[in-house]
Amino acid sequence: MNPPSSPAEERPHPHRVSDLIPRKTLETCLARIETHRRLLETIRRLLPPPLAHHCRECVAGDGTLVLYAESAAWASQLRFYLPRIIEELAQEGHGQFRRGKVRTLSLAMEAPRAAPRRPAPHRPLPATIAAIDAAARASEGDIGTALARLCSTLRRLPR
């Protein structure tokens, strides 16, 4: 009689990438990734420093160069530099692009960033709380109720 198998034994072992993709195909993909990385690095070098950081990606193919900016504001600035970039890429031997486009990179496609930390709420000055309390007492209906709740919440905040 065999002992019961553990859950780890039941799971198939993960495969190596080289077992799933032929080596020649993998080498071709890695070479294209490296070419793409170098092209993006060159494009960023040709841009002014503040703008270079906001050029997030590039795609080259069929004589067209597409640059991706992180927002519409940065995209409009990239459009201004695009003709010069195409010209300088040709001079440096990075291909002949007949035309260029600039697109805005969707936030969903971009790598997630840590959300900025929100500052802890602080208690307003006592005079501010007193003014809100006075307004609550002077107001009727929903406004007075809402101001009274706000005043109560502000009193509970840490100093």
C-alpha positions in Angstrom: 0.0 0.0 0.0 1.4 3.4 -1.0 1.4 6.3 1.5 -0.9 9.2 0.7 0.8 11.7 -1.6 1.4 15.2 -0.5 -0.1 18.2 -2.5 3.5 19.1 -3.6 3.9 15.7 -5.3 0.6 16.0 -7.2 1.5 19.4 -8.8 3.5 19.1 -12.0 7.0 20.5 -11.9 7.4 23.9 -13.6 9.1 23.7 -17.0 12.2 25.7 -18.0 11.6 28.2 -20.8 14.3 26.4 -22.8 12.2 23.2 -22.6 9.1 24.9 -24.0 10.6 27.2 -26.7 13.3 26.0 -29.2 16.7 27.5 -28.5 17.0 29.3 -31.8 13.6 31.0 -31.3 14.6 32.0 -27.8 17.9 33.5 -29.0 16.0 35.4 -31.8 13.6 36.9 -29.2 16.4 37.8 -26.9 18.3 39.5 -29.7 15.2 41.5 -30.7 14.7 42.6 -27.1 18.3 43.8 -26.9 17.9 45.7 -30.2 14.7 47.3 -28.9 16.4 48.2 -25.6 19.3 49.8 -27.4 17.0 51.8 -29.7 15.0 53.1 -26.8 18.3 54.0 -25.0 19.5 55.9 -28.1 16.1 57.8 -28.4 16.3 58.8 -24.8 19.8 60.0 -25.3 18.7 62.3 -28.1 16.0 63.9 -26.0 16.4 66.6 -23.4 16.8 65.1 -20.0 13.4 66.0 -18.5 11.6 64.6 -21.6 13.8 61.5 -22.0 12.4 60.1 -18.7 8.8 60.4 -20.0 9.4 58.5 -23.3 8.4 55.1 -22.0 8.6 52.8 -25.0 9.2 52.7 -28.7 8.2 50.3 -31.5 10.0 50.2 -34.8 8.7 48.4 -37.8 7.6 48.8 -41.5 9.5 52.1 -41.7 7.5 53.6 -38.8 8.8 54.6 -35.4 6.2 54.8 -32.7 7.1 56.5 -29.4 5.0 56.1 -26.3 4.8 58.9 -23.7 3.3 58.6 -20.3 0.8 61.4 -20.8 -0.7 63.6 -23.4 1.3 66.6 -22.2 4.6 64.7 -22.7 3.4 63.2 -26.0 2.9 66.7 -27.5 6.5 67.5 -26.6 7.7 64.3 -28.1 5.9 65.1 -31.4 8.0 68.3 -31.5 11.3 66.3 -31.3 10.2 63.4 -33.5 11.5 64.6 -36.9 14.9 65.3 -35.4 15.0 61.9 -33.7 14.2 60.1 -36.9 16.9 62.1 -38.7 19.6 61.4 -36.0 18.7 57.7 -35.8 19.3 57.4 -39.6 22.7 59.2 -39.2 23.6 56.8 -36.4 22.6 53.7 -38.5 19.5 52.7 -36.5 17.3 52.3 -39.6 15.5 54.5 -42.0 12.1 55.5 -40.7 9.8 57.1 -43.3 7.4 58.3 -40.6 6.9 58.6 -36.9 4.0 58.6 -34.5 3.6 59.4 -30.8 1.1 57.7 -28.6 0.1 57.9 -25.0 0.9 54.8 -23.0 -2.2 53.4 -21.3 -1.8 53.4 -17.5 -3.0 49.7 -17.6 0.1 48.8 -19.7 2.6 50.6 -17.5 4.3 48.8 -14.6 2.5 49.4 -11.3 4.0 52.1 -9.1 3.6 52.4 -5.3 0.9 54.8 -4.4 2.2 57.9 -2.8 1.7 57.9 1.0 -1.1 60.1 2.1 -0.3 62.3 5.1 -2.0 61.4 8.3 -5.0 63.7 9.0 -4.3 66.3 11.6 -6.6 68.1 13.9 -7.4 71.7 12.9 -7.0 74.6 15.2 -9.5 74.8 18.0 -10.8 78.1 16.6 -11.6 76.3 13.3 -13.5 73.5 15.1 -15.4 76.2 17.1 -16.4 78.0 13.9 -17.7 74.8 12.3 -19.6 74.0 15.5 -21.2 77.5 15.6 -22.2 77.1 11.9 -23.7 73.7 12.7 -25.8 75.1 15.5 -26.9 78.0 13.3 -27.8 75.8 10.3 -31.0 73.7 9.9 -31.7 70.4 8.3 -29.1 68.3 6.4 -26.5 71.0 6.4 -26.6 71.5 10.2 -26.4 67.7 10.7 -23.5 67.3 8.3 -21.5 70.1 10.0 -22.2 68.6 13.4 -20.8 65.2 12.2 -17.8 67.0 10.7 -17.2 68.8 14.0 -17.4 65.5 15.9 -15.0 63.8 13.5 -12.5 66.7 13.7 -12.5 66.5 17.6 -11.5 62.8 17.4 -8.5 63.4 15.2 -5.0 63.2 16.8 -3.4 66.5 17.7 
